[in-house]
């Protein structure tokens, strides 16, 4: 009879087979064929059956272990064989994960390996630790602090083919309502894809040996920082699925409307005031419903330029916040420094304004993995961790945002 560990390994293989079927179809940008659907349904049935067998086998193994345990002094009788709680199992996976980070999977007992290893020989980051890493990302990035976020379990998300919901006044029973059908005459199949993001974190062997108490915090911080900068860049200027990247909100693929500025670089004498005027136009180009939660995004270089614009008496038109920890605002709207946005030059997208929470969405797919590179950096006295995170991003409501495009030269 197979053990619960062996059954879990069989179930992992079934999951990988199901994933291979869906990824093959998505790579070809099509639905499942009849044969693939039949195979997928068969694997799904196998998964359910294996899950039931695992639960039964774990119960039997736990009961056998309790029966084999000697009755110690002072005990009134044999233990009642209570099964381990979900919290205890999560703790076991976390312990196995950190042990694997230190020495790799090869040195671990098979029972512990089965808790954290996938069929590709990678470490599965425990779900609770992955959730902590994702929660820490908004503190390290700009876009996650502005955009909405959603966790998914698929490789792509169908974009809405409907316009905003239409409403109308009138009684239903008298057919006096005036409604507009929001379904387009030809529905469009368009998807936002989840892409693979890789990061590399390295730590010295000596430091790793001395990090018993702080390894948990070190991993959260290192993994988050390894992904944060790449995410921020991709959510801003990423060129989409064809380049294996999310769709950046400043790109043409994002579909955000532009407002053409009145100058190319605002660098001439007195020309900087035009930029202030164009930023005001940018605000009012956004519908009122999205202005109330609006914010600016621009590079630090552009914000610095704005802060140096003076009037004819030498006084500054605009000054940033002087209160520590409080972001700068322009006409009451916060300014976020997104360093991947273009600096002032001809025909560049130099600033954006709008409700980013309504306009842009980040998709996190569960299943972060790690590859331990314990040999590659051995000569440097370091151990590497290659992190694979699955994440996507796209503009979901273009009308909630506007981009300032400088005039062509």
C-alpha positions in Angstrom: 0.0 0.0 0.0 1.5 3.4 -0.9 2.2 5.8 1.9 0.6 9.3 2.1 3.9 10.8 0.9 3.8 8.6 -2.2 0.2 9.4 -2.8 1.0 13.2 -2.6 3.7 12.8 -5.2 1.2 11.0 -7.5 -1.2 13.9 -7.0 1.5 16.4 -7.7 2.2 14.6 -11.0 -1.5 14.8 -11.9 -1.6 18.6 -11.2 1.4 19.1 -13.4 -0.3 17.1 -16.2 -3.4 19.3 -15.9 -1.2 22.4 -16.0 0.6 21.2 -19.1 -2.7 20.7 -20.9 -3.9 24.2 -20.1 -0.6 25.9 -20.8 -0.4 24.2 -24.2 -3.8 25.5 -25.1 -3.0 29.0 -23.9 0.3 29.1 -25.7 -1.7 28.4 -28.9 -4.3 31.0 -27.8 -7.2 28.5 -28.2 -9.6 26.5 -26.1 -9.1 22.9 -25.1 -9.7 20.3 -27.8 -12.1 17.5 -27.2 -9.2 15.1 -26.5 -7.6 17.6 -24.2 -10.9 18.2 -22.4 -11.3 14.5 -21.9 -7.8 14.1 -20.5 -8.2 17.2 -18.3 -11.5 15.8 -16.8 -9.9 12.4 -16.3 -7.0 14.0 -14.4 -9.5 16.1 -12.4 -11.2 12.9 -11.3 -7.9 11.3 -10.4 -7.0 14.4 -8.3 -10.2 14.1 -6.3 -9.7 10.3 -5.8 -6.1 10.8 -4.7 -7.1 13.5 -2.3 -9.6 11.2 -0.6 -7.0 8.4 -0.5 -4.4 10.8 1.1 -6.9 11.8 3.8 -7.7 8.2 4.6 -4.0 7.1 4.5 -2.9 10.0 6.8 -5.6 9.0 9.3 -4.4 5.5 9.3 -0.8 6.5 9.6 -1.6 8.8 12.5 -3.6 6.1 14.2 -0.8 3.6 13.8 1.7 6.0 15.2 -0.4 6.7 18.2 -1.0 3.0 18.8 2.7 2.3 18.7 3.5 5.1 21.2 4.2 3.7 24.7 1.9 4.8 27.5 4.1 7.0 29.7 3.8 7.4 33.5 0.8 9.4 34.7 -1.1 9.0 31.5 -4.6 7.8 32.0 -4.7 5.8 28.8 -3.7 5.8 25.1 -3.9 9.1 23.2 -7.1 9.6 21.2 -5.2 9.9 17.9 -6.2 13.5 17.1 -5.1 14.4 13.5 -2.7 17.2 13.0 -4.3 20.6 12.5 -3.9 22.7 9.4 -1.7 25.1 11.4 0.6 22.3 12.4 0.9 21.1 8.8 1.6 24.6 7.6 4.3 24.9 10.3 5.8 21.6 9.0 5.9 22.9 5.4 7.5 26.1 6.6 10.2 24.2 8.6 10.9 22.0 5.6 11.1 25.0 3.3 13.7 26.8 5.3 15.7 23.6 5.8 15.7 23.2 2.0 16.8 26.8 1.5 19.9 26.1 3.6 21.1 22.8 2.2 19.0 22.0 -0.9 16.5 19.2 -1.3 19.1 16.4 -1.8 20.0 16.4 1.9 16.5 16.2 3.2 14.5 13.1 4.2 11.9 12.0 1.6 9.0 12.9 3.9 10.1 16.5 4.2 11.0 16.8 0.6 7.4 15.8 -0.4 6.1 18.7 1.6 7.8 21.4 -0.5 9.1 19.9 -3.7 7.3 20.0 -7.1 7.9 17.7 -10.0 10.4 20.1 -11.5 12.7 19.8 -8.4 11.8 23.3 -7.2 10.8 24.4 -3.8 7.1 25.5 -3.4 7.0 28.5 -1.2 4.5 27.9 1.6 1.2 29.7 1.0 1.4 31.7 4.2 4.9 32.9 3.5 4.0 33.7 -0.1 1.1 35.8 1.2 3.4 37.7 3.5 5.8 38.4 0.6 3.0 39.7 -1.6 1.7 41.9 1.3 5.1 43.4 1.7 5.4 44.4 -2.0 3.3 47.6 -1.9 5.8 49.0 0.6 8.6 48.5 -2.0 6.8 49.5 -5.2 4.8 52.4 -6.5 2.3 50.7 -8.8 1.1 48.1 -6.2 0.4 51.0 -3.9 -1.8 52.6 -6.6 -3.4 49.8 -8.5 -5.9 47.2 -7.5 -4.7 43.6 -6.9 -6.4 40.2 -7.4 -5.3 36.7 -6.7 -6.1 34.1 -9.4 -5.5 30.4 -10.1 -5.4 30.5 -14.0 -2.8 31.5 -16.5 -4.9 34.2 -18.1 -8.0 36.4 -17.4 -10.6 37.2 -20.0 -10.9 40.9 -20.4 -14.3 42.5 -20.3 -16.0 42.7 -23.7 -18.8 44.8 -22.3 -18.8 48.5 -21.8 -19.9 50.0 -18.5 -23.3 48.9 -17.2 -26.1 51.0 -18.5 -29.0 52.0 -16.3 -32.3 53.8 -16.9 -35.4 55.0 -15.1 -38.8 53.5 -15.4 -41.1 50.7 -14.1 -40.3 47.2 -15.2 -44.0 46.2 -15.4 -44.9 49.0 -17.8 -41.8 48.4 -20.0 -41.0 52.1 -19.6 -37.3 51.6 -19.0 -34.7 53.1 -21.3 -31.7 50.8 -21.4 -28.8 50.4 -23.8 -27.5 46.9 -24.5 -23.8 47.0 -23.5 -22.9 43.8 -25.4 -21.0 44.7 -28.6 -22.3 43.2 -31.8 -19.2 41.2 -32.2 -17.8 40.1 -28.7 -14.0 40.3 -28.6 -11.9 37.5 -27.0 -9.1 39.3 -25.4 -7.1 38.2 -22.4 -4.7 39.4 -19.8 -1.9 36.9 -19.3 0.0 35.9 -16.2 3.7 36.0 -17.0 6.8 34.4 -15.3 9.0 36.8 -13.3 12.3 35.5 -12.2 14.5 37.0 -9.4 17.8 36.1 -7.9 18.7 36.5 -4.2 22.1 35.5 -2.9 23.4 35.2 0.7 26.8 34.3 2.0 27.2 30.9 3.5 28.5 32.3 6.8 25.7 34.8 7.0 23.2 31.9 6.3 24.7 29.9 9.2 24.3 32.9 11.5 20.7 33.7 10.5 18.8 31.1 12.5 16.5 33.6 14.1 16.2 36.1 11.2 16.1 33.9 8.2 12.3 34.2 7.9 12.5 38.0 7.8 15.6 37.9 5.5 13.7 35.6 3.0 10.6 37.9 2.9 12.7 41.0 2.4 15.1 39.5 -0.2 12.3 37.8 -2.3 10.2 40.9 -2.2 13.0 43.2 -3.3 14.1 40.8 -6.0 10.7 41.1 -7.6 9.6 44.6 -6.7 11.7 46.7 -9.1 11.0 44.4 -12.1 7.3 44.5 -11.4 7.2 48.3 -11.1 8.9 48.7 -14.5 6.7 46.2 -16.2 3.4 47.7 -14.8 4.6 51.0 -16.2 6.3 50.3 -19.6 5.8 46.6 -20.1 5.1 45.7 -23.7 2.7 42.8 -23.1 2.3 39.1 -23.6 4.2 39.0 -26.9 7.3 40.0 -24.9 6.4 37.9 -21.9 5.6 41.0 -19.9 2.6 42.6 -18.3 1.0 45.5 -20.1 2.3 48.9 -18.9 -0.2 51.6 -18.4 1.9 54.2 -20.3 2.2 52.0 -23.4 0.0 52.1 -26.5 -1.2 48.6 -25.6 -2.7 49.9 -22.4 -5.1 52.1 -24.4 -5.0 55.0 -21.9 -6.0 58.3 -23.7 -3.4 61.0 -24.0 -3.5 64.7 -23.6 -1.0 66.5 -25.9 1.1 69.1 -24.1 1.8 72.6 -25.4 5.6 72.2 -25.4 8.3 69.7 -26.2 10.4 70.0 -23.1 9.3 73.2 -21.4 13.0 74.2 -21.1 12.9 77.6 -22.6 12.7 80.8 -20.5 9.3 81.0 -18.9 8.1 77.9 -20.7 7.9 75.9 -17.5 4.6 77.6 -16.6 3.1 75.8 -19.6 3.8 72.5 -17.9 1.8 73.6 -14.8 -1.1 74.5 -17.1 -0.9 71.2 -19.0 -0.9 69.2 -15.7 -4.1 71.1 -14.8 -5.6 70.2 -18.2 -4.6 66.5 -17.5 -6.6 66.6 -14.2 -9.8 67.8 -15.9 -9.4 65.4 -18.9 -10.3 62.6 -16.4 -14.0 62.1 -15.8 -15.2 63.6 -12.5 -16.1 60.1 -11.1 -12.4 59.2 -11.2 -10.9 62.5 -10.2 -11.9 62.2 -6.6 -9.5 59.3 -6.1 -6.9 60.6 -8.5 -3.2 60.7 -8.2 -0.2 61.8 -10.3 2.6 59.5 -11.5 5.8 61.0 -12.9 9.5 60.6 -12.5 11.5 62.4 -9.8 13.3 64.4 -12.6 10.0 65.8 -13.8 8.8 66.6 -10.2 12.1 68.3 -9.6 11.6 70.4 -12.7 8.2 71.5 -11.5 9.5 72.5 -8.1 12.0 74.9 -9.7 9.6 76.8 -11.9 9.6 80.5 -10.8 7.5 83.5 -11.5 8.9 86.9 -12.6 9.7 87.9 -9.0 11.8 84.8 -8.4 9.1 83.1 -6.3 8.3 79.4 -6.8 4.9 78.6 -8.3 4.7 75.3 -6.5 6.4 73.8 -3.4 6.3 70.2 -2.3 5.3 69.0 1.2 7.6 69.9 4.0 6.1 67.3 6.4 8.1 64.1 6.8 6.3 61.0 5.5 3.7 63.0 3.7 3.8 62.8 -0.2 4.0 65.9 -2.3 0.7 67.0 -3.8 -0.2 69.2 -6.8 -3.6 70.9 -6.5 -4.5 68.5 -3.7 -3.6 65.3 -5.6 -0.7 63.1 -4.4 2.4 62.7 -6.6 3.9 59.2 -6.9 7.5 59.0 -8.3 7.5 56.3 -10.9 11.1 56.4 -12.2 10.4 54.4 -15.4 8.3 57.2 -16.8 10.0 59.3 -19.4 11.8 62.6 -18.6 10.8 65.8 -20.3 11.5 65.6 -24.0 9.7 65.8 -27.3 6.8 63.3 -27.9 7.3 61.5 -24.5 4.7 60.3 -22.0 5.9 62.2 -19.0 3.1 62.2 -16.5 -0.2 60.3 -15.8 -3.2 61.2 -13.7 -6.3 59.3 -12.6 -7.8 56.7 -10.4 -5.1 53.9 -10.7 -7.0 51.6 -8.4 -10.0 51.6 -10.8 -7.9 51.8 -14.0 -5.1 49.2 -13.5 -5.1 45.7 -12.0 -2.3 43.4 -10.9 -3.0 39.7 -11.0 -1.0 37.4 -8.7 -1.1 33.7 -9.4 -0.5 31.5 -6.4 2.5 29.1 -6.6 5.8 30.9 -6.1 8.8 28.6 -6.4 12.5 28.7 -5.6 15.5 26.9 -7.1 18.4 26.5 -4.7 21.7 27.2 -6.5 24.1 25.7 -4.0 26.8 25.0 -6.5 26.8 27.8 -9.0 28.1 30.4 -6.5 30.1 28.0 -4.3 33.5 29.6 -5.3 32.2 32.9 -4.1 31.1 31.4 -0.8 27.5 32.1 -1.5 24.2 30.3 -2.0 21.7 31.6 -4.6 18.0 31.3 -4.7 16.3 31.7 -8.1 12.8 32.8 -7.5 9.9 32.3 -9.9 6.8 34.4 -9.4 3.8 34.4 -11.7 2.2 37.8 -12.1 0.3 39.8 -14.7 -0.9 43.4 -15.0 -3.1 45.3 -17.4 -5.2 48.4 -17.8 -8.8 47.4 -17.0 -10.5 50.8 -17.3 -8.7 53.2 -19.6 -11.1 56.0 -19.1 -10.1 56.3 -15.4 -6.6 57.5 -16.5 -5.0 60.1 -18.7 -1.4 60.5 -19.9 0.4 63.8 -20.7 2.2 63.5 -24.0 4.7 66.3 -24.8 4.4 67.9 -28.2 6.4 66.6 -31.1 9.5 68.4 -32.0 
